[in-house]
Amino acid sequence: MKSLIILVISLLTLSGSSAWAVSSQSVSSQTAPGERKVKVKGGKAMERDKSKPVRKEIEEWYARNIAAFQAKDVAAIMSLRTDDFHTVSPDGKVNTRADMEAYTKRLLDRIDRFVSQEFQIGIIDVQGDFATAEVTQKTVRMQRLPDGSLHKVDARAVQREGWKRTTQGWKLYTVDNVRDAGIFVDDKPYKPPSP
């Protein structure tokens, strides 16, 4: 059970950190019907996505985060998170910014390279300087397991991510409501070793 919880935390780290290879990046977006504005000017109908500026900034955040993970630069990764950044694992455990920084260091030490990544940002709900979205993610990486052996690890999940607007732009504030998680090692569902 402990091994499964450790791998779920790795999902939180990767997804909250978006640690995926830049070369295989895929981004999809959704817009709620009420977030569209239709304006008629000079007999022409123009439609605008009102959430687009925030979406663009958050997508740019992902690009910076991906580059930081590719470089295995923990300081750059953490600079993209608020001082009160935290995650909540499916078992309800709250992981502080310091917890996640230490975990990120350990995880990056085990990752040989990222193979591919995909993420979909759902509808972004903006409330002043706070934004949330459901994010679907999949990452494939070559990673050493606790026994030191190198394996292909395919991790996927859906989760809620929250960002705060700061003077330095949007920063990740929280990751929670992790679900539909799946971990495959060498293309087989991962079964944690028995204690």
C-alpha positions as a Markdown table, in Angstrom:
| # | Residue | x | y | z |
|---|---|---|---|---|
| 1 | Met | 0.0 | 0.0 | 0.0 |
| 2 | Lys | 2.9 | 2.4 | 0.9 |
| 3 | Ser | 4.3 | 1.9 | -2.7 |
| 4 | Leu | 1.0 | 2.7 | -4.2 |
| 5 | Ile | 0.7 | 5.9 | -2.1 |
| 6 | Ile | 4.3 | 6.9 | -3.1 |
| 7 | Leu | 3.4 | 6.5 | -6.8 |
| 8 | Val | 0.2 | 8.5 | -6.4 |
| 9 | Ile | 2.3 | 11.3 | -4.8 |
| 10 | Ser | 4.6 | 11.1 | -7.8 |
| 11 | Leu | 1.5 | 11.8 | -10.0 |
| 12 | Leu | 0.8 | 14.8 | -7.8 |
| 13 | Thr | 4.3 | 15.9 | -8.2 |
| 14 | Leu | 4.4 | 15.4 | -12.0 |
| 15 | Ser | 0.9 | 16.7 | -12.6 |
| 16 | Gly | 1.2 | 19.6 | -10.2 |
| 17 | Ser | 4.5 | 20.2 | -11.8 |
| 18 | Ser | 3.6 | 19.1 | -15.3 |
| 19 | Ala | 6.9 | 17.2 | -15.6 |
| 20 | Trp | 6.8 | 16.0 | -19.1 |
| 21 | Ala | 9.0 | 16.0 | -22.2 |
| 22 | Val | 8.6 | 19.1 | -24.2 |
| 23 | Ser | 9.1 | 17.3 | -27.5 |
| 24 | Ser | 5.9 | 15.3 | -27.2 |
| 25 | Gln | 3.7 | 18.1 | -25.7 |
| 26 | Ser | -0.1 | 18.0 | -26.4 |
| 27 | Val | -2.5 | 20.6 | -25.0 |
| 28 | Ser | -6.3 | 20.7 | -25.3 |
| 29 | Ser | -8.7 | 23.2 | -23.9 |
| 30 | Gln | -12.4 | 23.4 | -23.3 |
| 31 | Thr | -14.6 | 26.5 | -23.0 |
| 32 | Ala | -17.9 | 26.6 | -21.3 |
| 33 | Pro | -20.8 | 27.9 | -23.4 |
| 34 | Gly | -21.3 | 30.9 | -21.1 |
| 35 | Glu | -17.7 | 32.0 | -21.6 |
| 36 | Arg | -18.2 | 32.9 | -25.2 |
| 37 | Lys | -19.2 | 36.4 | -26.3 |
| 38 | Val | -20.8 | 37.1 | -29.6 |
| 39 | Lys | -20.6 | 40.7 | -30.9 |
| 40 | Val | -22.1 | 42.0 | -34.2 |
| 41 | Lys | -20.1 | 44.7 | -35.9 |
| 42 | Gly | -20.6 | 46.0 | -39.4 |
| 43 | Gly | -22.9 | 43.2 | -40.2 |
| 44 | Lys | -20.3 | 40.6 | -39.1 |
| 45 | Ala | -20.7 | 38.3 | -36.1 |
| 46 | Met | -17.5 | 38.0 | -34.1 |
| 47 | Glu | -17.2 | 35.4 | -31.3 |
| 48 | Arg | -14.7 | 35.7 | -28.5 |
| 49 | Asp | -13.5 | 33.3 | -25.9 |
| 50 | Lys | -13.5 | 35.4 | -22.7 |
| 51 | Ser | -11.3 | 32.9 | -20.8 |
| 52 | Lys | -8.5 | 33.0 | -23.4 |
| 53 | Pro | -6.1 | 35.5 | -21.7 |
| 54 | Val | -6.0 | 33.4 | -18.5 |
| 55 | Arg | -5.8 | 30.1 | -20.4 |
| 56 | Lys | -2.9 | 31.5 | -22.4 |
| 57 | Glu | -1.0 | 32.5 | -19.3 |
| 58 | Ile | -1.6 | 29.1 | -17.7 |
| 59 | Glu | -0.5 | 27.3 | -20.8 |
| 60 | Glu | 2.7 | 29.5 | -20.7 |
| 61 | Trp | 3.1 | 28.4 | -17.1 |
| 62 | Tyr | 3.1 | 24.8 | -18.2 |
| 63 | Ala | 5.8 | 25.5 | -20.8 |
| 64 | Arg | 8.1 | 27.1 | -18.2 |
| 65 | Asn | 7.4 | 24.2 | -15.8 |
| 66 | Ile | 8.1 | 21.6 | -18.4 |
| 67 | Ala | 11.4 | 23.3 | -19.2 |
| 68 | Ala | 12.4 | 23.4 | -15.5 |
| 69 | Phe | 11.6 | 19.7 | -15.2 |
| 70 | Gln | 13.5 | 18.9 | -18.4 |
| 71 | Ala | 16.5 | 20.7 | -16.9 |
| 72 | Lys | 15.9 | 18.9 | -13.5 |
| 73 | Asp | 16.1 | 22.4 | -11.9 |
| 74 | Val | 14.3 | 22.1 | -8.6 |
| 75 | Ala | 14.7 | 25.8 | -7.8 |
| 76 | Ala | 13.1 | 26.8 | -11.1 |
| 77 | Ile | 10.3 | 24.3 | -10.5 |
| 78 | Met | 9.5 | 25.6 | -7.1 |
| 79 | Ser | 9.7 | 29.2 | -8.2 |
| 80 | Leu | 6.5 | 28.5 | -10.2 |
| 81 | Arg | 4.6 | 27.6 | -7.1 |
| 82 | Thr | 3.2 | 29.9 | -4.4 |
| 83 | Asp | 4.8 | 30.0 | -0.9 |
| 84 | Asp | 1.7 | 28.2 | 0.4 |
| 85 | Phe | 1.6 | 25.6 | -2.4 |
| 86 | His | 0.3 | 22.3 | -1.2 |
| 87 | Thr | -1.3 | 19.0 | -2.5 |
| 88 | Val | -3.9 | 16.7 | -1.1 |
| 89 | Ser | -3.4 | 13.1 | -1.9 |
| 90 | Pro | -6.4 | 10.7 | -2.4 |
| 91 | Asp | -6.0 | 9.4 | 1.2 |
| 92 | Gly | -6.5 | 13.0 | 2.5 |
| 93 | Lys | -2.8 | 13.7 | 3.4 |
| 94 | Val | -1.8 | 17.3 | 3.0 |
| 95 | Asn | 1.7 | 17.7 | 1.5 |
| 96 | Thr | 3.3 | 21.1 | 2.1 |
| 97 | Arg | 5.5 | 23.0 | -0.3 |
| 98 | Ala | 8.5 | 21.8 | 1.6 |
| 99 | Asp | 7.2 | 18.2 | 1.4 |
| 100 | Met | 6.7 | 18.5 | -2.3 |
| 101 | Glu | 10.1 | 20.2 | -2.9 |
| 102 | Ala | 11.9 | 17.3 | -1.1 |
| 103 | Tyr | 9.8 | 14.7 | -3.0 |
| 104 | Thr | 10.5 | 16.4 | -6.3 |
| 105 | Lys | 14.3 | 16.2 | -5.6 |
| 106 | Arg | 14.0 | 12.5 | -4.9 |
| 107 | Leu | 11.8 | 11.8 | -7.9 |
| 108 | Leu | 14.1 | 13.7 | -10.3 |
| 109 | Asp | 17.0 | 11.7 | -9.0 |
| 110 | Arg | 15.2 | 8.5 | -10.1 |
| 111 | Ile | 14.0 | 9.8 | -13.5 |
| 112 | Asp | 16.4 | 9.0 | -16.4 |
| 113 | Arg | 14.3 | 10.9 | -19.0 |
| 114 | Phe | 10.8 | 11.9 | -20.0 |
| 115 | Val | 9.4 | 10.0 | -23.0 |
| 116 | Ser | 6.1 | 11.8 | -23.6 |
| 117 | Gln | 3.4 | 13.9 | -22.0 |
| 118 | Glu | -0.1 | 15.0 | -22.7 |
| 119 | Phe | -2.4 | 17.2 | -20.7 |
| 120 | Gln | -5.8 | 18.7 | -21.1 |
| 121 | Ile | -6.9 | 21.8 | -19.3 |
| 122 | Gly | -10.6 | 21.7 | -18.7 |
| 123 | Ile | -12.8 | 24.7 | -18.3 |
| 124 | Ile | -11.0 | 27.4 | -16.3 |
| 125 | Asp | -13.0 | 29.0 | -13.5 |
| 126 | Val | -11.6 | 32.4 | -12.6 |
| 127 | Gln | -12.6 | 34.1 | -9.4 |
| 128 | Gly | -10.6 | 37.3 | -9.1 |
| 129 | Asp | -6.9 | 36.3 | -8.6 |
| 130 | Phe | -7.7 | 32.6 | -8.2 |
| 131 | Ala | -8.3 | 30.1 | -11.0 |
| 132 | Thr | -9.1 | 26.4 | -11.0 |
| 133 | Ala | -9.5 | 23.7 | -13.7 |
| 134 | Glu | -9.8 | 20.0 | -14.0 |
| 135 | Val | -6.6 | 18.7 | -15.7 |
| 136 | Thr | -6.3 | 15.4 | -17.4 |
| 137 | Gln | -2.7 | 14.3 | -17.6 |
| 138 | Lys | -0.5 | 11.4 | -18.9 |
| 139 | Thr | 3.2 | 11.2 | -18.6 |
| 140 | Val | 5.6 | 8.5 | -19.7 |
| 141 | Arg | 9.1 | 8.4 | -18.4 |
| 142 | Met | 12.1 | 6.1 | -17.9 |
| 143 | Gln | 12.4 | 5.9 | -14.2 |
| 144 | Arg | 14.3 | 3.9 | -11.6 |
| 145 | Leu | 12.0 | 2.1 | -9.1 |
| 146 | Pro | 13.0 | 1.8 | -5.4 |
| 147 | Asp | 15.0 | -1.3 | -6.2 |
| 148 | Gly | 17.2 | 0.7 | -8.6 |
| 149 | Ser | 16.0 | -1.0 | -11.8 |
| 150 | Leu | 15.1 | 1.2 | -14.8 |
| 151 | His | 11.6 | 0.9 | -16.2 |
| 152 | Lys | 9.1 | 2.7 | -18.4 |
| 153 | Val | 6.5 | 4.3 | -16.1 |
| 154 | Asp | 3.2 | 5.5 | -17.6 |
| 155 | Ala | 1.2 | 7.5 | -15.0 |
| 156 | Arg | -2.2 | 9.1 | -15.7 |
| 157 | Ala | -4.7 | 11.0 | -13.6 |
| 158 | Val | -7.5 | 13.6 | -13.5 |
| 159 | Gln | -7.2 | 16.2 | -10.8 |
| 160 | Arg | -8.2 | 19.8 | -9.8 |
| 161 | Glu | -5.4 | 22.3 | -10.0 |
| 162 | Gly | -5.6 | 25.8 | -8.5 |
| 163 | Trp | -3.5 | 28.8 | -9.4 |
| 164 | Lys | -3.0 | 32.3 | -7.8 |
| 165 | Arg | -2.3 | 35.4 | -9.8 |
| 166 | Thr | 0.9 | 37.0 | -8.3 |
| 167 | Thr | 3.0 | 40.0 | -9.3 |
| 168 | Gln | 5.2 | 37.4 | -11.1 |
| 169 | Gly | 2.2 | 35.9 | -13.0 |
| 170 | Trp | 0.1 | 32.8 | -12.3 |
| 171 | Lys | 1.6 | 30.3 | -9.8 |
| 172 | Leu | 0.4 | 26.9 | -8.9 |
| 173 | Tyr | -1.3 | 27.0 | -5.5 |
| 174 | Thr | -2.9 | 23.6 | -5.0 |
| 175 | Val | -3.5 | 20.2 | -6.4 |
| 176 | Asp | -6.3 | 18.0 | -5.1 |
| 177 | Asn | -9.3 | 15.8 | -6.0 |
| 178 | Val | -6.9 | 13.3 | -7.8 |
| 179 | Arg | -8.9 | 10.5 | -9.4 |
| 180 | Asp | -8.9 | 8.0 | -12.3 |
| 181 | Ala | -5.2 | 7.4 | -11.5 |
| 182 | Gly | -3.4 | 4.6 | -13.2 |
| 183 | Ile | 0.2 | 3.5 | -13.1 |
| 184 | Phe | 1.7 | 1.1 | -15.6 |
| 185 | Val | 5.2 | -0.2 | -15.4 |
| 186 | Asp | 6.6 | -1.6 | -18.6 |
| 187 | Asp | 3.0 | -1.5 | -20.1 |
| 188 | Lys | 1.5 | -3.6 | -17.2 |
| 189 | Pro | -0.7 | -2.3 | -14.4 |
| 190 | Tyr | 1.5 | -1.6 | -11.4 |
| 191 | Lys | 0.9 | -3.9 | -8.4 |
| 192 | Pro | 2.7 | -2.7 | -5.3 |
| 193 | Pro | 4.8 | -5.3 | -3.6 |
| 194 | Ser | 3.2 | -6.9 | -0.5 |
| 195 | Pro | 4.6 | -5.7 | 2.8 |
